Amino acid sequence: MKVRSRSKPARKSERGRSGRIGARSRARSARRDLLTLQDCCTLAEADGLKDALCALAAYPQPVILDAAGVQRVDTAALQLLAAFVRDRRLAGRTVRWQTPSPALAAAVRLLGMSSMLQLDGAGP
């Protein structure tokens, strides 16, 4: 008897809102210094976001985080972003925000993380 093997689909937590796995880090741009954040930055997408941020952690030039499309964000994603910004700052590297969405800005203000994330030019 022949057994057919099926490939397992990715777990739901590994899929972004669009059904694709991981973050859309370079899907819209070929720029190596740009990370475009997903519209939904939550715990479900945290693995993909972490991988994308880790890939840029040691990049020598300033890294640009495009947050224009962020519609939902939770504390898990904000913690990852805060750790990324902190690690880059400690290494003498910069992070620039490109058009933070109103949803992201509101969440950051609500949690008092503006200086931690260096959003709106705020610094430690």
N, C-alpha and C positions, 0 to 999 in steps of 0.2 A: 504494500500500500504506500502510495506516494503522499508525503506531507508537504503542503504548500506553506511557505513562510510568508507572512505579511509584514511589511514594514510598519512599525508603530508610528502613529502620528505624534507630533510634539504635544507635550502636556499643555493644557490650556494656559497654565501660568507662564509658559515660555513664549506664548504668542502675544504679539502686540495687538492693538485694537483693530488693525487692518488685516489680521490673520497671519501676517508674516512674523517669523521668529526674529527676536532681537530688536535693537534700536535702529532707527533709520539714520544712522550716523553719517553715512556718506551717500545715501540714496539720492539726495537732491543735488549734491555738489561733489565735485572731484577734489575740492580743496581739502588738504590734509589737516588744516588747522581749524576746521569748522565742524561742530557737532550740532545737528538739528534735532532738538528734543521732540519726542512724540506728542501727539495731542493729549494722550492719557499717560501720565507719569505716576504710576502707582506701584504698590508692592508686587502686583502681577507682572509688571514689566521691569522690575528692579534688576534681575539678572542681566538682561540685555543692556540696560543703562550702565550697570557696573562694568561690563565688558568693554563698552564703548569708551567710558571714562578712563579705564585702566590703559587702554591703547593710546590715549593722549596724555597720560600723566607725565611722562618724561619728554614730551615734545618740546624742543628748545625755544620755539617761537611762541608768542601769545596765542592762546586757544580762545576761539570765539564760540560761545554757546548761543545758538539761535533758539529762542524760546517763544517766538511769535505765535506758534500754533498750539501752545499748551492750553488745554481747556480744563483738565483735571490734574491735580497734583496732591500727593499725600506726604506724610512725614517721612516715610521710607525713602522716597525719591529725594526729598529735601536733605535728608541726612547724607545720602550719597553725594549729592552736589556740594554740600558743605564740606565734607571730607576731601573732595577733589580740589575745591578752591583752597582749603587750608594747606593741603600737601603741596600744591603748586606754589602758593605764597611762601611756604617754608623753604622750598627749593629755589626761591628767587625767580620764579616764573609767574607770568600773569594770565589772568582769565578775564575776558571781556564778554559782556552780555549784549546780545543783539536783539533788540526789540522784545523785552520781556512782556509776556501777555498780561492782561489785567488779572486773570485768574492766578497766575504765578505770583505777581506782585502783591496781590491781596493775601495769599497764603503766607508769603514771606513776612509781610507786615504783621499779620495776626500772630505769628509765632515769634516775632521779634528777632528775625534772622537776617535783617538787611545788611548789617555790618559783617556778619559771618560769611554771607554769600557775596559780599561786595557788590550788591545790586544797587543800581542808581549811583554808582561811584562811591558808595559808602565803604569805608575801610576800617580795620581794627584800630 
